Amino acid sequence: MDAIKKALNKASEKYSKQIVIRALIQTIPYIGSSLDTLFAGKGSQIQFERLKHFLEILKEKLEKNRFTISI
């Protein structure tokens, strides 16, 4: 199950970067924009969580070196 979740997350992240494919999905009558939101939203969320994790690690390393940063 974990492998499936990882594969779906990776696919969603890749989808959010594919502008042409997203535009084509949005042209599907009635459901296209909803599908695009579902697919791209998860990818954006994953990217945000990665950025947040990176900033937390950076903050820890800077604090170890006596620098302060607030997030």
C-alpha positions as CSV (number, residue, x, y, z in Angstrom):
1,M,0.0,0.0,0.0
2,D,2.9,2.4,0.8
3,A,4.4,1.8,-2.6
4,I,1.1,2.7,-4.3
5,K,0.9,5.9,-2.2
6,K,4.4,6.9,-3.1
7,A,3.7,6.3,-6.8
8,L,0.5,8.3,-6.7
9,N,2.3,11.2,-4.9
10,K,5.1,11.1,-7.5
11,A,2.6,11.1,-10.4
12,S,0.7,14.0,-8.9
13,E,3.8,16.0,-8.4
14,K,4.9,15.4,-12.0
15,Y,1.4,16.3,-13.2
16,S,1.4,19.6,-11.5
17,K,4.4,20.6,-13.6
18,Q,2.9,19.6,-16.9
19,I,1.2,22.8,-18.2
20,V,0.1,21.4,-21.6
21,I,-1.4,18.2,-20.1
22,R,-3.2,20.2,-17.4
23,A,-4.7,22.5,-20.1
24,L,-5.9,19.4,-22.0
25,I,-7.5,17.9,-18.8
26,Q,-9.3,21.2,-18.2
27,T,-10.9,21.1,-21.6
28,I,-12.9,17.9,-20.6
29,P,-16.5,19.1,-20.3
30,Y,-18.1,19.3,-16.8
31,I,-15.3,17.5,-14.9
32,G,-12.0,18.7,-16.4
33,S,-11.3,21.6,-14.0
34,S,-12.3,19.5,-11.0
35,L,-9.9,16.7,-12.1
36,D,-7.1,19.2,-12.6
37,T,-7.6,20.6,-9.2
38,L,-7.5,17.2,-7.6
39,F,-4.4,16.1,-9.4
40,A,-2.4,19.3,-9.2
41,G,-3.5,20.1,-5.6
42,K,-1.9,17.0,-4.2
43,G,1.4,17.7,-6.1
44,S,1.5,21.3,-4.8
45,Q,0.9,20.1,-1.3
46,I,3.8,17.6,-1.6
47,Q,6.1,20.4,-2.8
48,F,5.0,22.6,0.0
49,E,5.7,19.9,2.6
50,R,9.2,19.3,1.1
51,L,10.0,23.0,1.2
52,K,8.7,23.3,4.8
53,H,10.9,20.3,5.8
54,F,13.9,21.9,4.2
55,L,13.4,25.2,6.0
56,E,13.0,23.3,9.3
57,I,16.3,21.5,8.7
58,L,18.0,24.8,7.6
59,K,16.7,26.5,10.8
60,E,18.1,23.8,13.0
61,K,21.5,24.0,11.3
62,L,21.6,27.8,11.6
63,E,20.6,27.7,15.2
64,K,23.5,25.2,15.9
65,N,25.8,27.8,14.5
66,R,24.3,30.5,16.8
67,F,22.2,32.2,14.1
68,T,18.5,32.8,14.6
69,I,15.8,32.6,12.1
70,S,12.0,32.7,12.5
71,I,9.6,30.9,10.2
